[in-house]
Amino acid sequence: MSNATPATDLVALKLKQQATWSAGDYAVIGTTLQIVGETLAESLDLRAGQRVLDVAAGNGNATLAAARRGCEVVSTDYVGALLKRGQARAEAEGLQVQFREADAENLPFGDRSFDVVMSTFGVMFTANQDRAGSELARVCRSGGKIGLANWTPAGFIGELFKVIGKHLPPPPGVKSPSLWGTEDRLHQLLEGRIASFEAVRKNYVFRYRSPQHWLDTFRTYYGPMNKAFGALDGDQQATLAQDLLGLVARFDKGGDTMVVPSEYLEVVIGMK
């Protein structure tokens, strides 16, 4: 019985997360992050003809980066609407990509069937981190690579989730997504399969007309924030908004506009 309750909680959490990422329109935010997918593709030294899997691909930043380099790409996510946005982007560029709705914790592919497995700010949000890590390792061939871009705990987005968590605490026992932005956690998740490990801390810079413009955009389109505001009453919403603007003020380097660097960990892992 001791193992049944956590499993049930994770299933419920996954359903809740899926509803969260279906809320708003993540593609509005996601398209601004394209440079991260391009940078990761270069760090992976992608080669034309390689079979590449993008896990929790969202609207396809890493997908497009790999396809532009002549790779055979399969783009997966458990939110079908986001895959359709990625497909529209690929079609607009004349890129050949296979889009497939799939759960990162139960990938519908054979063992060691991809040369490269990628995820940018995607797989880190899975409910069952250990299961997701196991699946990444399972579908990547021996001698292949896993490439990840994950927000770090101390960066802007890592701190953003801490602010939201103060207003809406996560269920007990749930691991923070930003743990994926630490070397130690990634070594735990991929234990036994790592042949080489290269990690570099980088910054993605959020650029908006003003802090209020950023808040309005994220509140409307970014699922986790959209759901957080929707779960609070008017006074609580005002307090959350104030706390989020205070967070921006800690990181903002923009002066007349908002310029907020957000640290992430870019990792390239060679697989045994």
C-alpha positions as CSV (number, residue, x, y, z in Angstrom):
1,M,0.0,0.0,0.0
2,S,2.9,2.4,0.7
3,N,3.7,2.6,-3.0
4,A,0.2,3.1,-4.3
5,T,-0.5,6.6,-3.0
6,P,2.6,8.3,-4.6
7,A,1.7,6.6,-7.9
8,T,-1.9,7.9,-7.7
9,D,-0.6,11.4,-6.7
10,L,1.7,11.5,-9.7
11,V,-1.1,10.5,-12.1
12,A,-3.3,13.2,-10.7
13,L,-0.4,15.7,-10.9
14,K,0.3,14.8,-14.5
15,L,-3.3,15.5,-15.5
16,K,-3.2,18.8,-13.7
17,Q,0.1,19.7,-15.4
18,Q,-1.3,18.8,-18.8
19,A,-4.3,21.1,-18.1
20,T,-1.9,23.8,-17.0
21,W,0.2,23.7,-20.1
22,S,-2.9,23.7,-22.3
23,A,-4.1,26.9,-20.6
24,G,-3.3,30.3,-22.1
25,D,-1.1,29.9,-25.2
26,Y,2.4,28.8,-24.5
27,A,3.4,29.3,-28.1
28,V,3.3,33.0,-27.6
29,I,6.0,32.7,-25.0
30,G,7.8,29.7,-26.6
31,T,8.6,31.4,-29.9
32,T,10.6,34.0,-28.1
33,L,12.9,31.2,-26.8
34,Q,14.0,30.0,-30.2
35,I,17.6,31.0,-29.7
36,V,17.9,28.4,-26.9
37,G,17.1,25.6,-29.3
38,E,19.5,26.9,-31.9
39,T,22.3,27.2,-29.3
40,L,21.6,23.7,-28.0
41,A,21.7,22.3,-31.6
42,E,25.1,23.8,-32.1
43,S,26.4,22.5,-28.8
44,L,25.2,19.0,-29.8
45,D,27.0,19.4,-33.1
46,L,24.0,18.0,-35.0
47,R,24.7,16.4,-38.3
48,A,22.4,16.0,-41.3
49,G,20.7,12.6,-41.4
50,Q,20.8,12.0,-37.6
51,R,17.6,10.7,-36.1
52,V,16.6,13.3,-33.4
53,L,13.8,13.2,-30.8
54,D,12.5,16.4,-29.3
55,V,10.8,15.5,-26.0
56,A,8.1,17.9,-24.5
57,A,8.8,20.0,-27.6
58,G,6.1,22.6,-27.0
59,N,5.7,24.6,-30.2
60,G,9.0,23.2,-31.6
61,N,12.0,25.4,-30.9
62,A,14.5,22.5,-30.7
63,T,12.6,20.6,-33.3
64,L,13.0,23.4,-35.9
65,A,16.7,23.9,-34.9
66,A,17.4,20.2,-35.6
67,A,15.3,20.1,-38.8
68,R,17.1,23.2,-40.2
69,R,20.3,21.2,-39.8
70,G,19.0,18.3,-42.0
71,C,18.2,15.9,-39.2
72,E,15.3,13.4,-39.3
73,V,13.2,14.8,-36.4
74,V,10.3,13.5,-34.4
75,S,8.7,16.2,-32.3
76,T,6.6,15.0,-29.3
77,D,4.5,16.7,-26.6
78,Y,1.4,15.7,-24.6
79,V,-0.4,18.9,-25.5
80,G,-1.6,18.4,-29.1
81,A,-2.4,22.0,-29.7
82,L,1.2,23.0,-29.2
83,L,2.4,20.3,-31.6
84,K,0.0,21.8,-34.2
85,R,1.7,25.2,-33.7
86,G,5.1,23.6,-34.2
87,Q,3.8,21.8,-37.3
88,A,2.6,25.1,-38.8
89,R,6.0,26.6,-38.2
90,A,7.7,23.7,-39.9
91,E,5.4,23.9,-42.9
92,A,6.0,27.6,-43.2
93,E,9.8,26.9,-43.5
94,G,9.3,23.8,-45.7
95,L,10.9,21.5,-43.1
96,Q,10.1,17.8,-42.9
97,V,9.2,16.9,-39.3
98,Q,7.2,14.1,-37.8
99,F,4.9,15.4,-35.1
100,R,3.5,12.9,-32.5
101,E,1.5,13.3,-29.4
102,A,3.4,11.4,-26.6
103,D,4.0,11.4,-22.9
104,A,7.6,12.0,-21.9
105,E,7.2,9.4,-19.1
106,N,6.1,6.7,-21.6
107,L,7.7,7.4,-25.0
108,P,6.2,5.2,-27.7
109,F,9.6,4.3,-29.3
110,G,11.9,1.4,-29.2
111,D,15.1,1.2,-27.1
112,R,18.1,3.1,-28.3
113,S,16.3,4.2,-31.5
114,F,17.5,7.9,-31.7
115,D,21.0,9.3,-32.2
116,V,20.1,12.5,-30.3
117,V,17.4,13.2,-27.7
118,M,16.7,16.9,-26.9
119,S,14.5,19.0,-24.7
120,T,14.4,22.7,-24.0
121,F,12.5,23.8,-20.9
122,G,10.2,20.8,-21.5
123,V,11.0,17.4,-19.9
124,M,11.9,19.3,-16.7
125,F,8.2,19.8,-16.0
126,T,7.3,16.1,-15.9
127,A,5.5,14.8,-12.8
128,N,7.6,11.7,-12.4
129,Q,11.2,12.9,-12.9
130,D,12.8,9.5,-12.4
131,R,10.6,7.9,-15.0
132,A,11.2,10.7,-17.5
133,G,14.9,10.5,-17.1
134,S,14.8,6.8,-17.6
135,E,12.8,7.2,-20.8
136,L,15.3,9.7,-22.2
137,A,18.1,7.2,-21.6
138,R,16.2,4.3,-22.9
139,V,15.4,5.8,-26.4
140,C,18.9,7.2,-26.9
141,R,21.4,4.8,-28.6
142,S,24.7,3.9,-27.2
143,G,27.2,6.5,-28.4
144,G,24.4,9.0,-28.9
145,K,23.7,12.3,-27.1
146,I,21.1,13.8,-24.8
147,G,20.9,17.6,-25.0
148,L,18.9,19.6,-22.4
149,A,18.2,23.2,-21.6
150,N,16.7,23.5,-18.1
151,W,16.0,26.6,-15.9
152,T,18.2,26.6,-12.8
153,P,16.9,27.0,-9.2
154,A,18.6,30.4,-8.6
155,G,17.7,31.9,-12.0
156,F,14.8,34.2,-12.8
157,I,12.3,31.4,-13.8
158,G,13.5,29.2,-10.9
159,E,12.7,32.1,-8.6
160,L,9.4,32.7,-10.4
161,F,8.2,29.3,-9.5
162,K,9.2,29.9,-5.9
163,V,7.1,33.0,-5.8
164,I,4.1,31.2,-7.3
165,G,4.7,28.3,-4.8
166,K,4.3,30.7,-1.9
167,H,0.9,31.6,-3.0
168,L,-0.1,28.2,-4.3
169,P,2.0,25.5,-2.6
170,P,2.7,22.4,-4.6
171,P,1.4,19.0,-3.4
172,P,3.6,17.5,-0.6
173,G,6.6,15.5,-1.9
174,V,6.6,16.9,-5.4
175,K,10.1,17.7,-6.7
176,S,10.8,21.1,-8.1
177,P,11.2,21.2,-11.9
178,S,14.3,23.4,-11.5
179,L,16.2,20.4,-10.0
180,W,16.7,19.5,-13.7
181,G,18.9,22.6,-13.8
182,T,21.5,21.1,-11.5
183,E,24.3,18.7,-12.4
184,D,23.7,16.5,-9.4
185,R,20.1,15.8,-10.2
186,L,20.9,15.0,-13.9
187,H,23.6,12.5,-12.8
188,Q,21.0,10.8,-10.6
189,L,18.4,10.7,-13.3
190,L,20.7,9.2,-15.9
191,E,22.9,7.1,-13.6
192,G,24.6,4.2,-15.3
193,R,24.3,5.6,-18.9
194,I,26.6,8.6,-18.8
195,A,29.8,8.4,-20.8
196,S,30.5,12.1,-20.9
197,F,28.9,15.1,-19.3
198,E,29.3,18.8,-20.3
199,A,27.3,21.5,-18.6
200,V,27.4,25.2,-19.1
201,R,25.3,27.9,-17.4
202,K,23.9,30.3,-19.8
203,N,21.3,33.1,-19.8
204,Y,18.2,33.6,-21.9
205,V,17.2,37.3,-21.7
206,F,13.5,38.2,-21.4
207,R,12.9,41.5,-23.2
208,Y,9.6,43.3,-22.8
209,R,8.4,46.9,-23.1
210,S,8.0,47.1,-19.3
211,P,7.7,44.8,-16.3
212,Q,3.9,45.3,-16.5
213,H,4.0,44.3,-20.2
214,W,5.8,41.1,-19.2
215,L,3.3,40.4,-16.4
216,D,0.3,40.9,-18.6
217,T,1.8,38.7,-21.3
218,F,2.7,35.8,-18.9
219,R,-0.5,36.1,-17.0
220,T,-2.5,35.7,-20.2
221,Y,-0.4,33.1,-22.1
222,Y,2.0,31.2,-19.8
223,G,0.0,28.3,-18.4
224,P,1.5,28.0,-14.9
225,M,0.9,31.7,-14.3
226,N,-2.5,31.8,-16.0
227,K,-3.6,28.9,-13.7
228,A,-2.1,30.5,-10.6
229,F,-4.0,33.8,-11.0
230,G,-7.2,31.9,-11.9
231,A,-7.0,30.0,-8.6
232,L,-6.8,33.1,-6.5
233,D,-9.3,35.8,-5.5
234,G,-9.0,39.4,-6.3
235,D,-6.9,40.5,-3.3
236,Q,-4.7,37.4,-3.6
237,Q,-4.2,38.1,-7.3
238,A,-3.1,41.7,-6.5
239,T,-0.5,40.4,-4.0
240,L,0.8,37.8,-6.4
241,A,1.2,40.5,-9.1
242,Q,3.0,42.7,-6.7
243,D,5.4,39.9,-5.7
244,L,6.1,39.1,-9.3
245,L,6.9,42.7,-10.2
246,G,9.2,42.7,-7.2
247,L,10.9,39.7,-8.6
248,V,11.4,41.4,-11.9
249,A,12.9,44.4,-10.1
250,R,15.6,42.1,-8.6
251,F,16.8,40.9,-12.0
252,D,15.9,43.8,-14.3
253,K,18.8,45.5,-16.1
254,G,16.8,47.3,-18.7
255,G,16.2,50.9,-17.4
256,D,13.5,52.2,-19.7
257,T,12.4,48.7,-20.8
258,M,12.5,45.3,-19.1
259,V,15.7,43.3,-19.7
260,V,15.8,40.2,-17.4
261,P,18.5,37.5,-17.8
262,S,17.3,34.1,-16.7
263,E,19.9,31.5,-16.0
264,Y,19.6,28.0,-17.5
265,L,21.8,24.9,-17.6
266,E,22.7,23.7,-21.1
267,V,23.8,20.1,-20.9
268,V,25.3,17.7,-23.5
269,I,25.5,14.1,-22.3
270,G,27.3,11.4,-24.2
271,M,25.6,8.0,-23.6
272,K,27.1,4.6,-22.9
